[in-house]
Amino acid sequence: MQLHNRARRSIRMGSAVLAASLVAAATGVASTAAASTPTVSISVASLIPGSTKAAVAEFNAQVKEFEKSNPGIKVSSVQYQWTGPTFAAKLAAGTLPTVFTVPFTDGRSLGENGQLANLTTYAKALPYWNKFNPAVIAEGIDAKHQVIAIPTAAYAQALSYNRQLFQQAGLNPNDPPKTWAQLESDAKQISQKTGMAGYAEMGASDNTAGWILTTLDYALGGRMEQGIGTKARATLANPQAVQALNMLHNMRWNDNSMGSDFNYGWSTINQAFAAGQVGMFISGSDVYTNMVQSYNINPKIYGLAPIPLANNKNAGVLGGGTLAAVSPRASAAQIAAAMKWINFYYMEPLINKTQAIRNARTLVASKQPVGVPALPIFNEAQYKLANSWIKKYINVPLKQMQPFLNGVFKQRLIPEPEASTQYVYGTLDPVVQSVFTDQAANPASLLRAANPTAQSGIQAGK
C-alpha cells in the first residue's frame, strides 16, 4: 500500500568504483574527479513532517557526509510523506523532488506511463544487483523489463499491541491474540478495563481504510480482485470482505471496543498508539521507526505480533514495500547523482559491513532505532549476514517483537492487488467509513455497490 515513509534506512556512502561507473554511464565521462564547486544539484525526499529534531539532525548530517564524499553534487532535502491524493497532485504539477519514494503498488504503473526515470543502466551497474530478492526487485521492473525504481524496504502487515494496556486489562502481554475471535475478545476487555480503544483501525479517506480492509480480507482468505492489468475482475463483495466488515461493525457498535476516532491515517494512528491510547492496530511491521522518530514512544509499551490468519488455505499476510524512484524530468547527470544518493542513503547498510556498522553506530548516537523487523530486500544469506554485523547496536525491543519474528516467516505472504491498486483502495475507503459511522450500514450491500466503480477504474487503468 502506501509508503507513508514506512521504511527509512539511514545509510552511508558507496564505493568509488560504483560512483565512477554511475557517472560514466550517465555522462560518458570516465573520471569522477572532485570539482571545486557543485556541478549537479538534486533534491531528495527526507523525513515526514513532524519528525523529531534528533531525526532531522541525523538526516542533515548524512547529507553533509554525502556532499563531502561527492563534491560535485549538491543535495537539498524536502520533507515528504506519501499519500495517494497528495502524490498525484505533486506528480501532475511536477513538484516532486528528484529522488522520491513510492509504494510497491505504484512503481510499475508509473514506470509504464513514463512517469519515472529509466534506471536500468545505473541499477545493473550496482555491485549487489544479483543479490536482490527476486520477488522484491521485480516490483521495480516494468513490463518492458526496464528498472524504474530500486526497492529500499519490504514489509509484512502485522499487529502492533500495547503491552502496558494488556497488563492493565489482565491480559498476558507475551500472548497476543492468535485468532480473530481472540482479538475481538481482547479488544473488548482492554476497552472495558482501561477506557482506551481496544482495537483501532485506519479509516481515513486517503486509501488507508481500503488498504487495511484488504489486509483483513487476505487474512480471512479473500481477494479484492482476480487477474491482472485492465482485464482484472473486481471482487470487492467476496464473502471474506463481508465477514471482515461485519467483525468491525460488531466491535464498533456492539462491543464499543474501537474508541471514538474513526478517521485515523497512518501517522495519526501511530501517534495515538505511541501516546498509549490504542491497545491494538494493524499496519506494516516497521511502524516502530516512525513512532520513535516522530512520537517518542516508550519502548516498554510496544509489542509486535503476526496478524491472525483464518483456518483457510487461501489466507495470508498482505505484503508490500517502498521503492526509491527518480523524476523523469531529471537530466542524465542528475539521474547519476540520484543513483549515488539512493545507494548511499538506502542500500549500503544492507550490503557493506563497514557502512552498516558505521550507520548503526550513528543511529544509536542519535537515539534512532536500529533493528526494526522487516522482510529482506536481498537474499536470505545477505539478510542474516547484515543483521550479524549490527547485532551489538540493535536498540529496539526485539524480545517484545518476538511473537512476530517467530510467526511471520511461517505465514503465506501475498502481494497487494496488482490492478489499479490505489484506485481500488480509494473505492473501499467510503465503505469502511460507512460501517464506522452508520450503525445501520449493510456491509454486503456497500461492497456490491462499490464493485462497479472499482471495475471501471481497473478497465481504465487508473
VOLUM-889061 format. One record per residue (C-alpha): x, y, z negated; residue in one letter. Coordinates in steps of 0.02 Angstrom, whole numbers, plus 32768, in hexadecimal, padded with zeros to 4 digits. Example, Ala and Ser with C-alpha at 12.3 -4.5 7.8 and 13.67 -1.06 7.14 Angstrom:
// residues 2
82677F1F7E7AA
82AC7FCB7E9BS
This chain:
// residues 462
800080008000M
803880AC7FDBQ
80E180D77FB3L
80C181567F2CH
817C81507F12N
8160809F7ED3R
821C80717EE1A
82A680E97EC2R
835280A67EBER
83E2811C7EA0S
847B80EE7F03I
852A81177F30R
8587812E7FCEM
85B580AF8052G
8659808480A4S
86BC80F28118A
86AF806C819DV
85F180748197L
85F28131819AA
866181318234A
85F680B3828FS
85578114826FL
859B81BA82AAV
85EC816B8341A
854A8117836FA
84EA81BA8367A
8563823783AFT
85E881D6840CG
866B8223839DV
86ED81A68367A
8729820682D1S
86CF82378230T
875282B081F4A
870E83298175A
86DE83D481B1A
86FE8471814ES
864884A48156T
85A784408164P
857F84118218T
84DE83AE81FFV
844D83DC818DS
83C983608155I
833B836480D7S
831582CB806EV
828382938003A
82B2829D7F4BS
824782797EB2L
818D82947E9AI
814E83387E50P
815383357D93G
81EE82C67D81S
825382E47CE3T
82E5835E7CE1K
835C82CB7CC5A
831D82717D5FA
832A830F7DC9V
83D983347D88A
840F82827DB1E
83CA82917E62F
841F83397E7DN
84C382F07E41A
84B6826A7EC5Q
849782EB7F4CV
853683447F18K
859782A27F18E
855782767FC5F
85858321800AE
863283157FBDK
865082708014S
85FF82AD80B4N
8639836280C9P
85ED836C8177G
853C83558132I
84D183CF80CFK
843E83838070V
83A483DE8030S
832B837F7FC2S
826D83877FCDV
81F4834D7F46Q
819082C17F93Y
8101824E7F66Q
80AA81E27FE7W
7FED81E57FEET
7F8881BD8088G
7F36826880A4P
7FCD82D4807BT
8043826A80E3F
7FD28273817BA
7FC6832F816CA
80828347815BK
80A482CF81EAL
802E832F825CA
807883D58228A
812C839A823BG
815783CB8189T
819B8325814AL
825383228116P
82D482D38189T
82D78239811AV
8234820380C9F
81E38165808AT
8146810780BDV
80F480678080P
810A7FC380DDF
80587FD6811ET
8084806E8188D
8132804C81CEG
810D7FE8826AR
8075804B82A1S
80D180F1828BL
816580AC82ECG
80FA806C837AE
80A581168385N
814F816A839AG
813F81C182F1Q
81E2817B82A9L
8292818682ECA
82DE80EB833DN
836580AE82C4L
8393800D831DT
84478038834CT
846F807D82A0Y
84167FF6823EA
846C7F678296K
85147FB98274A
84F57FA581B9L
856E7F238172P
84E17ED28110Y
84637ECA819FW
84617E0C81A2N
84447E0180E6K
83957E4D80EAF
83057DE080B2N
82B67DB8815CP
82057DD2811CA
82357E7D80D8V
829A7EC28169I
820D7E8E81DFA
81A57F1A8193E
821D7F9981E0G
821D7F508290I
81977F7C830FD
814B7F16839BA
81D67F4E8411K
82577F048398H
82957FB1836CQ
82CE7FD482BAV
8266806A8289I
8280806781CBA
82EF80188146I
829E7FBB80B4P
82D98002800ET
826C7FA37F93A
81E87F1C7F8DA
816A7EF87F06Y
80E27E827ED0A
80457EC07E7CQ
804B7EA17DC1A
7FEC7EBF7D20L
80387F467CB1S
7FFA7F377BFFY
80117F987B5EN
805D7F257ADBR
80347F9E7A4FQ
7F7A7FA37A7BL
7F7B7EE57A87F
7FBE7EDB79D6Q
7F437F5B7995Q
7EB57EF979E4A
7EEE7E567992G
7F307E0C7A35L
7FD97DB97A50N
80477E317AB6P
80AF7D9C7AEEN
80167D477B38D
7FC77DBA7BBBP
7F2C7D7B7C15P
7F457CEF7C92K
7E947CED7CD8T
7E187D747D09W
7DA27D397C81A
7E2D7D527C01Q
7E547DFD7C4AL
7D9D7E327C36E
7D987DEF7B84S
7E3C7E427B52D
7E067EE77BA0A
7D647EE57B3DK
7DBF7EBD7A9BQ
7E417F467AB6I
7DB97FC67ADAS
7D527F967A42Q
7DE57F8D79C9K
7E4A80247A03T
7DD280987A5CG
7E44809A7AF5M
7E2080597BA3A
7E3D7F9E7B9BG
7E547F977C57Y
7E5E80297CD0A
7E64802B7D8CE
7E9480AA7E10M
7DF880F37E5DG
7E3B818D7EB6A
7E0481B07F68S
7EB681AD7FACD
7EB380F67FE2N
7EEA80B87F36T
7E3D807A7F04A
7E3580117FA3G
7EE67FD47F87W
7EC17F917EDAI
7E1A7F457F0EL
7E787EE97F98T
7EF47EAD7F14T
7E647E647EAEL
7E197E187F4CD
7EBD7DC07F74Y
7ECF7D817EC1A
7E237D317ECDL
7E487CE47F77G
7DF57D5F7FEEG
7E327DC88081R
7DF97E7380BDM
7E1C7E4B8174E
7E457DBC81E8Q
7EBD7DC8827BG
7F377E4F82ADI
7F397EF08310G
7EA17F3F835FT
7E517E938376K
7E4E7E7182BAA
7DA57E578268R
7D747EB581CAA
7D347E418141T
7D157EBC80B4L
7C787E638076A
7CD27DBF8052N
7C937D637FB5P
7D327D857F52Q
7D277E417F6FA
7C737E3B7F31V
7CAD7DD67E9BQ
7D377E557E74A
7CBE7EE77E7AL
7C3F7E8B7E0EN
7CC87E6D7D8EM
7CF67F257D8EL
7C3E7F557D82H
7C2A7EE67CEAN
7CC47F2C7C93M
7C8E7FDE7CBCR
7BD57FD77C8FW
7BBB7F427C1BN
7C5F7F307BBBD
7C8B7FEA7BBFN
7D3F7FB47BC2S
7D8280257C4CM
7D8580CC7BF3G
7D3E816A7C3ES
7DB581987CCCD
7D8881467D72F
7DEC81B77DE3N
7E9C81807DBAY
7F20818B7E41G
7FCB81387E3EW
802181C17DDAS
7F9281E87D64T
7F7581347D2FI
803081237D0DN
802681C07CA2Q
7F8F81817C42A
7FE080D97C22F
8083812A7BE7A
801B81947B70A
7FD080F77B22G
7F2181137B67Q
7F1380747BD1V
7F1F7FBF7B9BG
7F387F6F7C46M
7F3C7FA27CFDF
7F767F5B7DA3I
7FFD7FA97E10S
80A77F7E7E58G
81247F237DEAS
81997FB97DEFD
812B80437DA5V
819280457D06Y
821380B07D62T
8194813B7D7DN
8158812F7CC9M
8209814D7C8DV
823581D47D0AQ
819482387CFDS
813D820C7C5AY
81BF81D77BDAN
816A81347BB1I
819880DE7B0EN
81E9803B7B4AP
81A27FDD7AB3K
80F07FE77AF4I
81127FA47BA2Y
80E97EF57BDBG
80E37EAC7C8AL
80897E0E7CC1A
80567DBD7D65P
7FA77DDC7DA5I
7F2F7D4E7D7AP
7F087CE37E11L
7E687C837E2DA
7E707BC67E3EN
7E627BD97EF8N
7EDC7BA07F7EK
7ECF7C497FD4N
7EEF7CB07F38A
7F8F7D147F37G
7FE97DB37F05V
7FE57E4B7F75L
80957E837F9DG
80D97F1E7FEDG
816A7F947FE8G
81BF80328020T
8216806180C2L
828F80F080DEA
827081438185A
82B381D481EBV
8252825D8242S
8243824882FFP
826E8301830BR
831E82DE82CAA
83B282F3833FS
842C8265835EA
84A682B482E3A
841C82C88261Q
83E782128276I
849B81DB8258A
84A5824A81BDA
83FB820B8183A
843681578191M
84CD81818127K
845781C780A3W
83E6812E80AAI
847D80BE8094N
84C181298006F
842181497FA6Y
83BB80AB7FBEY
842780187FF2M
84D680187FABE
84AF7FE17EF7P
845F7F457F3EL
84F47F0C7FA4I
85937F5D7F60N
85D07F2A7EB3K
86377FC67E92T
85AA80397EC4Q
85267FD17E6BA
85857FDC7DC7I
85AC80937DDFR
84F680B77E06N
84B680557D70A
853180AD7CFDR
84F981577D3ET
8442812C7D2AL
845B80F07C78V
84B981917C4EA
842381F37C93S
83AB81847C2FK
8360813F7CCFQ
8320808C7CDFP
839080017D1FV
834F7F517D41G
82967F6E7D64V
824E7ECE7DB0P
823D7ED07E6DA
82387E567EFDL
82DD7E3F7F59P
83047EAB7FF0I
83927E37801DF
83A47D7B8014N
83947D227F6DE
844F7D087F5AA
84727DC17F71Q
83E47DEF7EFAY
84297D827E6EK
84DA7DBE7E8EL
84A77E767E86A
844A7E597DE3N
84E27E047D97S
854C7E9E7DBEW
84DE7F137D57I
84A87E9C7CCDK
84FE7EFE7C43K
84AA7FA07C7AY
83F77F627C82I
83947FD07C0BN
82E07FA07C2DV
82827F2D7BB4P
829A7E8F7C1AL
825D7E1E7B8EK
81B77E7B7B92Q
81B17E617C4FM
81D77DA87C41Q
81247D6F7C61P
81307DC07D0DF
81DF7D817D30L
81AC7CD17D00N
810E7CD17D67G
811C7D3B7E03V
81937CCE7E66F
811C7C3C7E4FK
808E7C9E7E9DQ
80637CAB7F54R
80927D567F9AL
801C7D9B801FI
80417E35808AP
7FC67EC4808DE
7F417EC58116P
7F9F7EE981B6E
7F1D7F408222A
7EF77FF781F9S
7F287FD88146T
7F15808580FEQ
7E7580A4815EY
7E2A80058116V
7E6180378067Y
7E1380E28080G
7D70809180B7T
7D6E802D8015L
7D8F80C47FA5D
7CD981007F9DP
7C9D804E7F81V
7D0680427EE3V
7CD280F17EADQ
7C1A80C27EBFS
7C31802B7E4EV
7C8780987DCCF
7C0981267DD0T
7B6180D67DFAD
7B1F804F7D86Q
7AA1801A7E0BA
7B2880017E8FA
7B1D7F5E7EF0N
7BCC7F237F1DP
7B977EAD7FA9A
7B2C7F337FFCS
7BB47FB67FEDL
7C357F44803CL
7BC27F1380CBR
7B9E7FCA80EDA
7C587FF580EEA
7C8B7F678161N
7C587FB98208P
7CBD805481DBT
7D577FEB81B8A
7D3B7F8A8259Q
7D2F802882C2S
7DD180678277G
7E287FC4829DI
7DEB7FC38352Q
7E2580768367A
7ED0804D831EG
7EBF80CE8293K
